[in-house]
Amino acid sequence: MNFTKLFERQEYGNRIKKVQKSMSDNGIDVLISQDPANMNYLTGYNAWSFYYAQCVVLHVNDPEPFIFVRDCDKGGTHLQTYLKDENIIAYDGKNVHNWPKHPYDILVEILKQRHLDKSKIAVEMDASYFTAYCFAKLQNGLPNATFVDSERLVNWVRFVKSDAEIDLMKAAGKIARLGIKKAYEVIRPGVRQCDAVGEIQKALIQGTPEHGGDYGSLVTMVPSGIGTNSSHLTWTDEKFVEDEATIIELCGVNNRYHTPCARTLILGKPTGKQLDVQKMTVEALQAGIDATKNGVTADDVAQAFWKVLDKYGFEKTFRSGYSIGIGYPPDWGEQTMNIIKGDHSVLQTNTCFHLIAVMQFNNWGVEMSESIRVTETGSEQFYQVPQEIFIRQ
């Protein structure tokens, strides 16, 4: 099997320099990154090993970081990363699930050996895989260090993509389109939800002849009937029913780069209310897209989106979008910018985000979304899927 590096070494060098500048601006000596998306971004490492202790450690003045992984994962770091041998450090698997032993006891000793035990160290306090136990080990083992939250420092550097990253997201967009197309084909009355999702997942993983698909950071979701009034419901073995709506939310993924897409399908004749809400949904989405360009803020896009909702008297309080790029379970968002009133993050060329119109009522709902790239003159969508409710009568 041939493992090809996704990016040129220079791209990783540019990423490291941007992260180190942000570290320097914030007075940070050492960054410990546990978020697998950030580890991937900094080194190229990509494996399903994030469920247990691992991290990337970067000093503000070092030309490259070191990676800290289990001994059984060391081979993967050699295959996938540009790191020198001395910067690939593996800990003994005897420390896995063998409390009170823990891999961070070893990490503490490594930091001491490198004379980093009196540094200002930033950690990713809200990262999904940075446990309280890990933090306690660092604090207790390095009493002379000062610990601060990185405040998603690497995530914010990832906010603006390189052209090479955009190419991967365009490939993911083509895969998302195939996933929606397959959903429209297989969701029919009498078909079990699990059977339909199996076909959808097959299409998403097979991808295109040029670009294979990857697993999504969230599962494909198909809430149906009354379930459309709620977000994030997964499939069951229940059958789709005539005259009910189904929301399809899925994601095209290529080499961990995500382009989510949501659409609504109705089996039967839509009601007048459903068609009215479809009109509002499309109009709000398009208003947000039209407002998107280099130099505007997330608030500007949100204001354009909400102006349509206000016109129709529809109240919606939660966000209608977020930044996207590299993703690992349990989230395909970058956890930085949100499309919501009051977020003044500035959109720049090659910023990418998922714009979502979710309209929920007491016992039904409609959802539609677009994955968008900011360009110099406006924006472009990563896939071409008609912005309409798909009706199968």
Secondary structure by P-SEA (a helix, b strand, c coil): ccccccccaaaaaaaaaaaaaaaaaacccbbbbccaaaaaaaccccccccccccbbbbcccccbbbbbbcccaaaaaaacccccccccccccccccccccccaaaaaaaaaaaacccccccccccccccccaaaaaaaaaacccbbbbbccaaaaaaaccccaaaaaaaaaaaaaaaaaaaaaaacccccccaaaaaaaaaaaaaacccccccccccccbbbbccccccccccccccccccccbbbbbbbbbbcccbbbbbbbbbbcccccaaaaaaaaaaaaaaaaaaaaccccccaaaaaaaaaaaaaaaccccccccccccccccccccccccccccccccccccccbbbbbbbbbbccccbbbbbbbbbbccccccccccccccccccc
